[in-house]
Amino acid sequence: MFDRQVIYRERIAADKRLMRNYFNPNPIFPKKHFHRWIRMSIKLFREIVKRFVVLMLRAYGEEYLRAPNAEDTSRILKMNMAREFPGMLGSIDCMHWR
């Protein structure tokens, strides 16, 4: 059996740095640095991200990006009861378990 190695990547801190460095109203680095790093303009990068988000919302929004209805809630509660998590409606983030 293989052991899985957990690598903590500090994603939230990295996201904050990216926003602070390049996308805030007063970014730390000028636009040319972003262009060198990503090899595209900020305008093109934003357009690509915008299109990606629109496509994800179209593809998955109606089913997965909505509040659960009564039927969903009942199904999730039953499923989690079988997993020995009675009353749990959300999820457990296992990324940081050791």
GROMACS elastic network, one bead per residue, 0.5 to 0.9 nm:
[ bonds ]
;  ai    aj funct       b0    kb
    6    95     6  0.75042   500
    6    96     6  0.78354   500
    6    97     6  0.87618   500
    6    98     6  0.81435   500
    7    95     6  0.89878   500
    8    11     6  0.81905   500
    8    95     6  0.82173   500
    8    96     6  0.77725   500
    9    12     6  0.86861   500
    9    13     6  0.88596   500
    9    14     6  0.81991   500
   10    13     6  0.54600   500
   10    14     6  0.61863   500
   10    15     6  0.87192   500
   11    15     6  0.60727   500
   11    16     6  0.86108   500
   12    15     6  0.51084   500
   12    16     6  0.62904   500
   12    17     6  0.86913   500
   13    16     6  0.50742   500
   13    17     6  0.61993   500
   13    18     6  0.86403   500
   14    17     6  0.50578   500
   14    18     6  0.61473   500
   14    19     6  0.86358   500
   15    18     6  0.51057   500
   15    19     6  0.62131   500
   15    20     6  0.85344   500
   16    19     6  0.51986   500
   16    20     6  0.60208   500
   16    21     6  0.83998   500
   17    20     6  0.50380   500
   17    21     6  0.57660   500
   17    22     6  0.83558   500
   18    21     6  0.51837   500
   18    22     6  0.59733   500
   18    23     6  0.72391   500
   19    22     6  0.55664   500
   19    24     6  0.58757   500
   19    27     6  0.79883   500
   20    23     6  0.61589   500
   20    24     6  0.54098   500
   20    25     6  0.87915   500
   20    26     6  0.81164   500
   20    27     6  0.58466   500
   20    28     6  0.67113   500
   20    29     6  0.89340   500
   21    24     6  0.71743   500
   21    26     6  0.85836   500
   21    27     6  0.50303   500
   21    29     6  0.56293   500
   21    30     6  0.85865   500
   21    34     6  0.89362   500
   22    25     6  0.87404   500
   22    26     6  0.83508   500
   22    28     6  0.65826   500
   22    29     6  0.60217   500
   22    30     6  0.72850   500
   22    31     6  0.72181   500
   22    33     6  0.85705   500
   22    34     6  0.67632   500
   22    42     6  0.85713   500
   23    26     6  0.78717   500
   23    27     6  0.60056   500
   23    42     6  0.85634   500
   24    27     6  0.50486   500
   24    28     6  0.84049   500
   26    29     6  0.87969   500
   27    30     6  0.68492   500
   27    31     6  0.86796   500
   29    32     6  0.80645   500
   29    33     6  0.61977   500
   29    34     6  0.75140   500
   30    33     6  0.56962   500
   30    34     6  0.71633   500
   31    34     6  0.52410   500
   31    35     6  0.63604   500
   31    36     6  0.88147   500
   31    41     6  0.76353   500
   31    42     6  0.70811   500
   32    36     6  0.62411   500
   32    37     6  0.86290   500
   32    41     6  0.81023   500
   33    36     6  0.51010   500
   33    37     6  0.61335   500
   33    38     6  0.85956   500
   34    37     6  0.50253   500
   34    38     6  0.59043   500
   34    39     6  0.74228   500
   34    40     6  0.76390   500
   34    41     6  0.72157   500
   34    42     6  0.70078   500
   35    38     6  0.54562   500
   35    41     6  0.51940   500
   35    42     6  0.70408   500
   36    39     6  0.50633   500
   36    40     6  0.74767   500
   36    41     6  0.88782   500
   37    40     6  0.81843   500
   38    41     6  0.79159   500
   38    42     6  0.88085   500
   38    45     6  0.85337   500
   40    43     6  0.83186   500
   40    44     6  0.65482   500
   40    45     6  0.66640   500
   41    44     6  0.52619   500
   41    45     6  0.62054   500
   41    46     6  0.86425   500
   42    46     6  0.60520   500
   42    47     6  0.85194   500
   43    46     6  0.52719   500
   43    47     6  0.62722   500
   43    48     6  0.87693   500
   44    47     6  0.50341   500
   44    48     6  0.62001   500
   44    49     6  0.86665   500
   45    48     6  0.51783   500
   45    49     6  0.62572   500
   45    50     6  0.85632   500
   46    49     6  0.51139   500
   46    50     6  0.59881   500
   46    51     6  0.85780   500
   47    50     6  0.50161   500
   47    51     6  0.61581   500
   47    52     6  0.85512   500
   48    51     6  0.52103   500
   48    52     6  0.61538   500
   48    53     6  0.86840   500
   49    52     6  0.50158   500
   49    53     6  0.61730   500
   49    54     6  0.86277   500
   50    53     6  0.52217   500
   50    54     6  0.62468   500
   50    55     6  0.86855   500
   51    54     6  0.51020   500
   51    55     6  0.61636   500
   51    56     6  0.86242   500
   52    55     6  0.51664   500
   52    56     6  0.61855   500
   52    57     6  0.86239   500
   53    56     6  0.50916   500
   53    57     6  0.61160   500
   53    58     6  0.85832   500
   54    57     6  0.51560   500
   54    58     6  0.61992   500
   54    59     6  0.86083   500
   55    58     6  0.50968   500
   55    59     6  0.60427   500
   55    60     6  0.84454   500
   56    59     6  0.50816   500
   56    60     6  0.57594   500
   56    61     6  0.69246   500
   57    60     6  0.54185   500
   57    62     6  0.76296   500
   57    65     6  0.76565   500
   58    61     6  0.57825   500
   58    62     6  0.75207   500
   59    62     6  0.78072   500
   59    63     6  0.87487   500
   60    63     6  0.57674   500
   60    64     6  0.55414   500
   60    65     6  0.66890   500
   61    64     6  0.54587   500
   61    66     6  0.67126   500
   62    65     6  0.61809   500
   62    66     6  0.63580   500
   63    66     6  0.64830   500
   64    67     6  0.83328   500
   64    68     6  0.87733   500
   66    69     6  0.87796   500
   68    71     6  0.77898   500
   68    72     6  0.53764   500
   68    73     6  0.60562   500
   69    72     6  0.52624   500
   69    73     6  0.61735   500
   69    74     6  0.86940   500
   70    73     6  0.50877   500
   70    74     6  0.61653   500
   70    75     6  0.86292   500
   71    74     6  0.52246   500
   71    75     6  0.62038   500
   71    76     6  0.86284   500
   72    75     6  0.51481   500
   72    76     6  0.60550   500
   72    77     6  0.84946   500
   73    76     6  0.52006   500
   73    77     6  0.60553   500
   73    78     6  0.85867   500
   73    89     6  0.71781   500
   74    77     6  0.52122   500
   74    78     6  0.62064   500
   74    79     6  0.86143   500
   75    78     6  0.52346   500
   75    79     6  0.61448   500
   75    80     6  0.86344   500
   76    79     6  0.50739   500
   76    80     6  0.60902   500
   76    81     6  0.84777   500
   76    88     6  0.82010   500
   76    89     6  0.63577   500
   76    90     6  0.87077   500
   77    80     6  0.51836   500
   77    81     6  0.60446   500
   77    82     6  0.86985   500
   77    85     6  0.85044   500
   77    86     6  0.70171   500
   77    87     6  0.61334   500
   77    88     6  0.64066   500
   77    89     6  0.60013   500
   78    81     6  0.50314   500
   78    82     6  0.63574   500
   78    83     6  0.87509   500
   78    86     6  0.80734   500
   78    87     6  0.87389   500
   79    82     6  0.52734   500
   79    83     6  0.65181   500
   79    84     6  0.89324   500
   79    85     6  0.87071   500
   80    84     6  0.62793   500
   80    85     6  0.50593   500
   80    86     6  0.60314   500
   80    87     6  0.74632   500
   80    88     6  0.63743   500
   80    89     6  0.75874   500
   81    85     6  0.51415   500
   81    87     6  0.70482   500
   81    88     6  0.78584   500
   82    85     6  0.73585   500
   82    86     6  0.79166   500
   83    86     6  0.79826   500
   85    88     6  0.57184   500
   85    89     6  0.89657   500
   86    89     6  0.87234   500
   88    91     6  0.75560   500
   92    95     6  0.89724   500
   93    96     6  0.72903   500
   93    97     6  0.83404   500
   94    97     6  0.54169   500
   94    98     6  0.88409   500
   95    98     6  0.86391   500
